[in-house]
Structures are given as C-alpha cells and as structure tokens.
Amino acid sequence: MDRRARLDSARLYLVCDARPEAFLRAALRGGVDIVQLRDKALDDDGLIAAARVFRELADESGALFILNDRPDLVVACGADGVHVGQDDATPAVARAVVGPERIVGRSTHAPGQAALADADPDVDYLAVGPVHATPTKPGRPAAGLNYVEWATGHVRERPWFAIGGLNARNVGEVVERGARRIVVVRALTEAADPEAAARELRAGLEAPVGAAQ
C-alpha cells in the first residue's frame, strides 16, 4: 500500500517527542496509524538519531512516519513526509523540498485556513483544531467543536484529523460531529499503558455515532 493509500485509511495519529522504543511499539501495537516526531529540544543530529527508531517501528507496523516542521530533514530522517503549521514553511515550499511522493500535512485553526488547505495541491491532509485548549500548543485558543462540524460539511478534497486535547473521554464529541480521524499527544504520552489507551481511542473512533454519548 502506498503512502497516500495508507493516509486515506488512517484513523489514529500520534504526535510525540523522542520516545523509548517500548513506548512507540506499544502505541503502534494499540492501533496508531501515523506517528509524528516533534521535538523542539533536539538539534539536527538529535532528530536524525531519534528518527531511526520511529522509522524502524513504523515499518514493522505498517504505519506512516511524519516529521514535524523540517522538510529539509525529511530525507535524512527517512520520513514519509512532513507536517507544517501556519507559521512554518508553506506547503509549496515543503513540497519543493520533499518531492512529489512524500506527504505534506498542514495545520489549520479556522475555516478560511482549512478551505485554502483543502484546495491546495501541495497539501495531502490537514489538521483541524485545536478542538480544546492544550498545553502542547501554548497560546493557541481553542477552535471548538463548531470547527469540527464545519470541517465535516466543507472539507471534501483532503483527509482531515481533529486535534487538540482529545482523549478517550471526549473523542465521542468529535465523532458525533463527523470526525473520523484524530491526532493525540498526551492521551498516549501520559498514559500508564499506551497500548490500552490507543485501543480505547480506536474503539471510540469506530463506535457507531451516538454510542459514545
């Protein structure tokens, strides 16, 4: 299955800093389809070193491996693509660096940004949020559940993921509003049992609408 086919079928997306192999293996075993390395504390050599574990374990599980914000390091890290925010490189710049075969993701925080990303030929998927305020994005106000509902009705060309403060207790709220894919950070990085936590999130995503209420 090629990268974009795997992206289309992905449901659970984990963003995390450099992590021990045991954590990543457990999260992937629990049902993570995409794992993103986002570690602002590492220099270039540190990111490349950390990426080796991400790449190896993603290959073992059939998951995608995405690098945050560094299109220039995608090849060196062996990543399947890059995710860029509104304050990072533009999708066009990222695409020019990573080439046509790799994935480019885009953060969006409002309908106008999502509409642009959905129509952008250089964007493969977009993130919609943050649904709830989260310490992983300090200073970024919550976009709210209404934004998720808007995306359900308007984002037609690209896969999209709800993001921001999501966990097993509130995943039903975004599912009720049409989300079929989510991005999580703390729901897995702070879990005592990442595999069980990932399985619980998957169950919430796959539950019939109305069952999680």
C-alpha positions in Angstrom: 0.0 0.0 0.0 1.5 3.4 -1.0 1.8 6.3 1.4 -1.4 8.1 0.3 -3.5 5.0 0.4 -2.2 4.4 4.0 -3.0 8.1 4.8 -6.6 7.7 3.5 -7.2 4.7 5.7 -5.5 6.2 8.8 -7.6 6.9 11.9 -5.3 7.5 14.9 -2.3 9.9 14.6 0.2 10.3 17.4 2.5 13.3 17.8 5.3 13.0 20.3 8.8 13.9 21.2 11.7 11.4 21.0 10.5 8.4 22.9 11.8 5.0 24.1 11.3 2.1 21.7 9.0 0.4 24.2 6.5 3.3 24.2 6.4 3.6 20.4 6.0 -0.1 19.9 3.1 -0.2 22.4 1.3 2.8 20.8 1.7 1.3 17.4 0.5 -2.1 18.6 -2.6 -0.4 20.1 -3.6 1.0 16.7 -1.7 4.1 15.9 -1.6 4.6 12.1 0.7 7.6 11.9 3.4 8.7 14.2 5.0 12.2 14.1 8.3 13.1 15.6 8.0 16.6 17.1 10.9 17.5 19.4 11.9 21.2 19.5 14.7 20.4 22.1 16.7 18.3 19.6 19.3 19.7 17.1 19.5 18.3 13.6 21.7 15.3 14.6 19.5 14.5 17.5 16.4 14.5 15.3 18.1 12.2 12.8 19.2 9.8 15.5 15.7 9.8 17.1 14.1 9.2 13.7 15.8 5.9 13.3 13.7 4.3 15.9 10.5 5.9 14.6 11.3 4.7 11.1 12.1 1.2 12.1 9.0 0.7 14.2 6.7 2.4 11.7 8.0 -0.1 9.1 7.3 -3.0 11.4 3.7 -2.0 12.0 2.9 -0.6 8.5 2.4 2.9 9.9 3.4 6.2 8.4 6.3 8.3 9.9 6.0 12.1 9.7 8.5 14.7 10.7 7.3 18.0 12.2 8.3 21.3 10.6 11.6 20.2 9.0 11.2 19.5 5.3 14.9 19.9 5.0 15.5 16.8 7.2 12.8 14.5 5.8 15.1 12.6 3.6 17.9 12.3 6.2 15.3 11.1 8.8 13.8 8.6 6.3 10.3 10.1 7.0 7.3 9.6 4.8 6.5 13.3 4.9 6.4 16.5 6.9 3.8 18.5 8.8 3.9 22.2 8.6 2.0 24.8 10.7 0.6 28.1 9.7 3.9 29.8 11.0 6.2 27.2 9.3 7.2 26.7 5.7 4.3 27.0 3.2 3.1 23.7 1.7 4.6 24.8 -1.6 8.0 25.2 -0.1 7.7 21.9 1.8 6.6 20.1 -1.4 9.5 21.5 -3.3 11.9 20.1 -0.8 10.3 16.7 -0.1 9.2 15.9 -3.6 6.0 14.6 -5.1 6.0 11.1 -3.5 6.1 12.2 0.2 3.2 13.5 2.3 2.7 17.1 3.3 0.3 17.9 6.1 -1.0 21.3 7.2 -2.3 22.7 10.5 -5.5 24.8 10.3 -7.2 26.8 13.0 -10.2 28.4 11.3 -12.4 27.7 8.3 -10.6 30.0 6.0 -7.3 28.2 6.6 -8.9 24.9 6.1 -10.6 25.9 2.8 -7.2 27.0 1.5 -5.5 23.8 2.6 -8.3 21.6 1.2 -7.8 23.3 -2.2 -4.0 23.3 -2.2 -2.5 20.7 -4.5 0.6 20.6 -2.3 -1.4 19.5 0.8 -2.2 15.8 1.4 -4.0 16.1 4.7 -5.0 18.8 7.2 -5.4 19.0 11.0 -8.5 20.8 12.3 -8.2 22.4 15.7 -7.2 22.7 18.5 -10.7 21.5 19.5 -9.8 22.2 23.1 -7.0 24.4 24.5 -3.9 22.3 25.2 -0.5 22.9 26.8 1.1 21.3 23.8 0.1 24.5 21.8 0.6 27.3 24.4 -1.2 30.5 23.5 -3.3 28.9 20.8 -7.0 29.4 21.7 -9.5 26.5 21.2 -11.2 26.4 17.8 -14.0 24.5 19.4 -16.4 21.7 18.3 -18.1 24.0 15.8 -14.9 24.0 13.7 -15.0 20.2 13.6 -18.6 20.3 12.5 -17.7 22.9 9.8 -14.9 20.7 8.5 -17.3 17.8 8.2 -19.5 19.8 5.9 -16.9 21.6 3.9 -13.5 19.8 3.7 -14.1 17.5 0.7 -10.8 17.0 -1.1 -8.3 16.0 1.6 -8.4 13.7 4.6 -8.6 15.7 7.9 -7.9 15.0 11.5 -9.4 16.7 14.5 -6.7 17.7 17.0 -6.4 19.4 20.4 -7.0 18.0 23.9 -8.6 14.8 22.6 -8.8 11.7 24.7 -10.9 8.6 25.3 -13.4 10.6 27.4 -14.2 13.2 24.8 -13.5 11.5 21.5 -17.2 10.9 21.2 -17.8 14.6 20.9 -15.8 14.9 17.7 -17.1 11.7 16.3 -20.7 13.0 16.8 -19.8 16.0 14.8 -18.4 13.9 11.9 -14.7 13.5 12.7 -13.3 10.1 11.6 -9.7 10.7 12.3 -7.9 12.3 15.3 -4.5 13.4 16.4 -3.4 12.9 20.0 -0.4 13.7 22.2 -1.0 13.5 25.9 -3.7 10.8 25.6 -0.9 8.4 24.8 2.3 10.1 26.1 0.9 10.4 29.6 -0.9 7.0 29.6 0.3 4.3 32.0 -0.5 1.8 29.3 -0.1 3.3 25.8 -1.3 0.2 24.1 -4.5 0.0 26.0 -5.0 3.8 25.7 -4.6 3.5 21.9 -7.1 0.7 21.7 -9.6 2.7 23.7 -9.2 5.6 21.4 -9.7 3.4 18.3 -12.8 1.9 19.9 -14.2 5.4 20.4 -13.4 6.4 16.8 -15.1 3.3 15.5 -18.1 3.3 17.7 -21.5 3.9 16.0 -22.5 7.6 16.2 -24.4 8.1 19.4 -22.9 5.1 21.2 -20.2 7.2 22.9 -22.6 9.6 24.5 
